[in-house]
Amino acid sequence: MLISAKQNSGASGFAEARSSLSHNLRDINYAARLWQVFKAIITGALNELKELLGDALTLVLETIEQHINCFFIQALQLDPKTLRLEAQ
């Protein structure tokens, strides 16, 4: 993993590649934790509209969750297109 990161980032050494990889993982971890906070806020706000939204509330929350999951898959480069490109 470090060798790949070193080659892809043009890092001058393994320590630099490891540092870069570590920073990227920290940022992704922070984003995932931040999403949990935003999700709680959004869910709380939408729950106040439950009478107005009815059954659509669940659909709205599921749709938001799907879009965020897709975003994280792309950010982590785990989508099939990126995985195929890396395998070549």
LINDAMO-V935827 format. One record per backbone hydrogen bond with DSSP energy under -1.0 kcal/mol. NH is the residue of the N-H (numbers start at 0). CO is the residue of the C=O. If there is no record, write none. Layout:
((NH,CO) (NH,CO))
This chain:
((4,0) (5,1) (6,2) (7,3) (8,4) (9,5) (16,12) (17,13) (18,14) (19,15) (20,16) (21,17) (22,18) (23,19) (24,20) (25,21) (26,22) (27,23) (28,24) (29,25) (30,26) (31,27) (32,28) (33,29) (34,30) (35,31) (36,32) (37,33) (38,34) (39,35) (40,36) (41,37) (42,38) (43,39) (44,40) (45,41) (46,42) (47,43) (48,45) (49,46) (52,48) (53,49) (55,52) (56,53) (59,55) (60,56) (61,57) (62,58) (63,59) (64,60) (65,61) (66,62) (67,63) (68,64) (69,65) (70,66) (71,67) (72,68) (73,69) (74,70) (75,71) (77,72) (82,78) (83,79) (84,80) (85,81) (86,82))
